Amino acid sequence: MEDKILEQKTISPAVKNFMDEITKKASQSHADWAKVFNVTYANTLETTVKKISDNDIFILTGDIPAMWQRDSTCQIRPYLVMAQAIPEISDFIRGVVKRQFFNMNHDPYANAFNSEPNNAGHHKDHTKMTPWIWERKFEIDSLCFPVQLAYLLYKNTGRTDQFDENFVSGIRKLLNVFETEQHHTKKSEYRFERDEDRLEDTLINDGMGSPVAETGMIWSGFRPSDDACVYGYLVPANMFAVLILDYIQDIFSTILDDKKIVNQAKKIQVEVKNGIEKYGTTTNKAGERIYAYETDGLGHYLIMDDGNVPNLLSTPYLHYTAMDDPTYLNTRKTILSSENPYYYAGKFGKGLGSPHTPKNYIWHIALAIQGLTQSDKDEKERLLNNMVATTAGTNMMHEGFDVDDPNKFTREWFSWANMMYCELFLNYFDYKIKE
């Protein structure tokens, strides 16, 4: 089986009926939104799914023929609303979870995988590659997202058969990696170097990354953009770890029975949260307490945010704080301003960009998160209008677009961005994921 762009599939009658119901409701007030929803919501099912078997479903990220642990969760997450009522979608999501945990068991340090052991991807990198691995950049969120999808499948459908022996094995590996990377300098054998000109694609210090002190937080080599961390502790990724460690404790105390895993997860969770609050905060120009994007525990901080998730903007989306938490509000105000070097404003939009994309390009993903992390429906409407107006006539979301000319954009086919639009769209019309 070759990794390639798949021929378009036909969605099932049950999915079409669900989409027709929503489209009818949305078209009464926002026909242009509904048009984009119909294209983007169907696109992931039609073009990115490679069904190996009922229990093994591979999800392409879009224009790259590999499956990212992070992207595949975000691509599927809005379908949890359908899974509440449509068994075939529940089965489909279970198949994705099972593939994610196959990947995690194969190598918990890798971020992207091939559908078969074909040696596709970045095999010239200086790290421990295998034929199954597309890329082996260690990112905390690559471990968090599959746990989130497995848990939310349970919360939205009640099913528990995804919590099988491969799930348990994957969780044990996740916890061991988290513990190891809390002591990265002393205990970790992970190294990564790439022989390319782009500095963001490699780690300094012989592949170990910049020096860090031990803080209780988990070290991460790379951000969810797949760019290297400047400092080793990526604060929003550690916030996400706090959330999924809570999920693990719930699963292994109410559905499965493993006190050792529960205790291990609780210990790490307490240490990470204490580390965030002690070492992961700083002050903005106004002297207000905010969360840093990255720190090293040695007194260095990055005051910024990136369009990818997890980011600081997504803190309430990660259930680390409430939307009205004072430190979060200070942080939000700071990163949605010129104090963040990757905040851009122009004729056609304003929001978060990324060092991963050109200057003055903002991310559709970040606009969706901006809407999902506040309760003002008028603001959600403004953001949805902005997203729909900046598709450059494609009716699809992109990675980044130029705030002064949305006809200039990166990634014409980017399934994660499409589905983040859908999640905000569904949220606006009160179709909610149970969390």
N, C-alpha and C positions, 0 to 999 in steps of 0.2 A: 504494500500500500504506500503510495507516494504522498508526501505532504505537498499540497497545492491548494490553490483557491478552489473551493467546492462549487459545483454547479448548483444553481438555485433550486431549493426544495419547495414543495408546497406545504403550507401550514395546515394543521388538522382542522376539521369543522368546529371542534370545541374551542380551539384557540381563536378561530375566526369569529365565532359567536361572542366570545369575551371581548374581542377588539371592537366588534360592531356595537356592542352595548356601550362601551366607553366612548366610542366615536360619536354615537348619537347624542350622548349626554354633553360631550365637549363641543360639538358642532353648533349647539344653540348659542354659544357665546364666543367660541374661539375656533372657527373652522380651520384657520391656518395652523394652529397648534395640532389639531386632530390629524391634518394631512401629514405633518412631520411625524407624529406618533405612529401612524399606520405604517410608514416606511421604516422607522427605526426599531419599533418593537418587533416587527416581523423579521427584520434583517438578520438578527443574531441567529434565530432559529433556521432561517432559510440559507444562510451562507457560511456559518462558522462551525457547524456541528458535524463531527465525524464520529458516527456510531460504530464502535468496535463490537460491542455486544450490549445487551440490556443493562449489564452491570459495569460497563466501561465506555464512557462517552468523553471524547476528546474535543476540546473547544479551542479553535484558532483565535488568536487575538484580533484578527482582521488581516491587514496587509502583510503580516509576518507569519510564516507557516509554523508557528510554535504555540504552545500553551503556557501562559503565565499563570502561576498559582493565584496571584492577585487579580489579574484581569478577568480570569475565568469566573471567579466569584462575583465580581461586579457586573459582568455580562449577564449572569444568571439571576442575580438578586431580585430584580423587579418581577421576575416570573414567580416568586414566592406568593405574590398576591393571587395569581391563577392557581397555584398548587393547593391553595386552601379549598378549592372546589373541583379541580380537574385532576383525577388520579394519574393520567398519563404524564402530566407535567411534574407531579410529585415523583414518579418513577424516573423521569428524565433527569431531574435534579439529583436524585440518588446516584444515578450513573456518573454524573459529573463529580460528585463527592468521592465516589469510589476511585475514580481515576486520580483525583487530587491526592488521596492518601496513598495510592500506589506510588505516585511521584515522591511524596514526602518520605515514604519508607525507603525509596531508592537512594535519595540524597536530600537530607533536610537543609543543606546549605545552598541548594540550587534554586534559582528563581524561575526558570523556563525549561520546558521539556519537549521532546519529540514524541510523535505518536507511536513510533517503533524505534528500535535501536539502529538507526541509520547514519549516525555520526554527523547529522546536520547541525549547523550552528557554529559556535565560536571555539573550535577545537585547537586553535593555536594559543589560547590563553594559558598562562602558567598557573594552573590549579588542577585539582583532581577530577578531570573530565571522564565521562563514560559515553558510550554510543547513544544512550537515552537522553542525555542532557544537551539542551540548546545553549544554555548560558548558566554559569555558576557564580552569580553575584549574590552574596549573602545579604538578604534584606529581611528584617524581622517580620514585616507584613506578609511575606511569602508563607510563613508558618501560621500567622494569625487568620488570614482570610479563609482557608479551608475549614478551620474549626468553626468560624462564624457561619459559613454556609451549612455545615452539618447541623449545627445547633438551631439555626433559624428554620431549617427544614422540619426539625422536630417541633419547634414552637408553632409553626404555621399549619402543620398537617397531623401532628401527633405520632408520626412514624418514628421508629427507633432502629430499624434494621440497618441503617447506615453505621451504627455503632458496633461494628463487627471486630474481629481480631486484628484486621489491618488498621482500623481506626485506633484501637488500643495501642498497637505497636507504634503507630505514628505519633500518638500523644506522648509516649515514653521518650521517643527520640526528640520530640519538640522540647520537652522539659529538660532533657539532658543538654541540649544545645543552649537553651536559655541559661542554665546554670554555668555551663562552660564559658559563655560569652559575657557573663557578669564578671568574669575574671580573665578577660581576653588576653592580656599580656602574659599572664602566668600559665594559662591552661590551654589556650586555643592552638590547634594545628592548622586552622584555616589560613590560607594565603591566596592572594589573587593579584596577578599582574597581566596587563595586555600591552602588546607592542604596537601601539598606535599613537598618533600625534595628539589625540584628544585626551587631555589630562583627566577629565571627568570619568573616563572609562577604566581607570587603573587605580590601585592603591599604592601609596608611597611607602617608604620604610621597608623595602624588600617584601612588599605585599601584605604587610600587617596593618597599614594605616597609620595615621598620626598618633603620637603617644596619648594615653588616657590614664587617669587615676581610677581606682575602684570606687564606685558610687552606689552600688546596688542596682543600677540600671543595666540593661542589656546592650552590649556593643553591636553596632550594625555597620557593615562595610559600605553599604549603598542605600540610597534613598529609593522610594517607590518610582521615581523617574528613571531608575537604573544608573543614576549619576553617583559618583563616589561622595561619601560624607566628608566634609572638611574636618569636623570633629566627630569623635566616635559614637557619641550618644545622641541619637535622633529622637528627640523628645516625643513628637506625636506617635512614632512607632512604638515607643515604650508605653504610651497611653493606651494604644490598641492592645498591647500585651496584657495590661491590667484587666481589660474587658474579657479577653478570651480565657484568661486564667480563672475568671469568675465562672465562665461557661463550663470549663473543665471540672471545677469543683462541683457544680450542679449535676453534670452528667454522671460523674463517678460516685455521687452520693445518693442519687435518686433513681437513675436508670440502670447504671452499672454499679458494682460494689467493689471499690478499691481504695481503701483508706490511705494507702501509701501514696497513690497518685494525688488524692485530695490534699494530703498534708504537704506534699512536695509543691503542688501548685499554689497553695496558700502561702507557703514560706517565700516563694519567689515573688508572688504578687505583692506582699507587704514590703519586701525589700525594694522592688521596682517603684512602687508608689512613693515610698519614703524618699527614694533617690530623686524622683522627679520633683517633689516638693522642696527638697533641700538644695539640689544642684541644678535643677532644670528651669529655674526662674531667674529673672534679672529685672531691670527697670528700663522703661522707654525714655524718650527725651524729656517727657513731662515728669519723670521720677515715679511713675506708677508701676506697680508690680505686674509683670507679664511673664508668660512662658516663652522661653527661648526655643528656637527651632532646633539647634544643636548646641552641645556643650561637650567639654572633655573632662570635667571634674577638676581641671587645673586652673580655672578662672577665666577661660575663654568662652565666648558665647556668640552665636549667630542670631541677630535680630532680623528675621526674614520669614517668608513662607513661600511654598512652592505649590503650583497648581495641582499636583498629584495628591492622591489620598493613600495613606493617612497624612494629613497636614494639620497645622495648628487651627486653621479655620474649621476643620471637621471635629474638633474636640467634643462638642455635644453629640454629634453623629456617632462618635465612638463611645458615648455614654461615660466619658471620664468626668465631665462637669455638666451642670445644667446650662441652658442657654443664657440664663440671667446671672451666672456666677461672675462676681466682680473681676477676678483675674482673667477669666475668659473674655469678658467684655472689653477690658483694657487691651488684651492681646488682639482681639478682633479689630478694634479701632486702630491699633498700630499697624497691623499687617494690611489693612485696607486703606493705606495712606502711603504717602511718598517716603515714609520712614522704612518701608519695605522696598528694597531695590528691585523687586520683581512684581511690584504693583504698577500697572499701566492704565492710563486713561486717555481716551481719544474720541474722535468724532462718532464712532460706532460702538463704543462700549468702554467699560472700566472693570478691572478685576485683576485676579492673580495670573501671572505668567510663570515662567520657569527658566532657570539657566539652561535647561534642556532644549529650549526653543528660542528663536530669534527675539531680540529686543522689541518691545511694543506688541508682542503677540500674547493674548490672554487665552485661557483655557475654558472650553465649554464645561469640562468636568468641574472646574472651580466655580463657575457660575451656578451650576446645579447644587453644589455643596453650600454655596452662599445662601441659596434659597431654602435648603433643607435644615439649616442651623439657625433659623429665626422663625417667628410665628406670624409675622405680618403678611397677610394674604395679598395685599396690594404690592408688596415687595416681591413676593413669589411671582405675581403676574408680570411685573416689570422685567424680571430676570428671564422668564419664559418667553416674553416678547422679544427680548434681546437675543436669546439663543436662536429662535426661529428666524429672526431677521438677518442672522449672520451665517447661514449655511451656504452662501454663495450660489444659491439656486439648486443645490443638490438635494435638499430636504434631509440631509444627514449632518450629524455633528462631526466636528473635527478635533484634532489635538489642540493646536493653537491657531488663532487668526489675528491678523493685523487690525489694531483698534482704529486705524484710519483708512483701511481698505480690506474688508472681509473677503474679497475675492483672492486675497493672498492668505494661504493657510497651509498647515502641515497635516498630512495623513487624511486622505480622502475617505478611507475606509478604516474606521477606528471604532470597533464595537463597544468598548468600554464607555466612550463618550456618548454614543447613541443611547446606551442603557441608563446612563446618569440623567440624560434628558427625560427618559421615560419615567424614572423614579420620581423626579420632581413633578412631572406632569400628573402622574397617578396620585401623588401626595396632595396636589392642589385640588383634585376632584375627590379627595377623601377615600382613596383606595390605599390602605395602609398595610405595610408589612408588620406582622406581629413580632415584637422583640421582647 
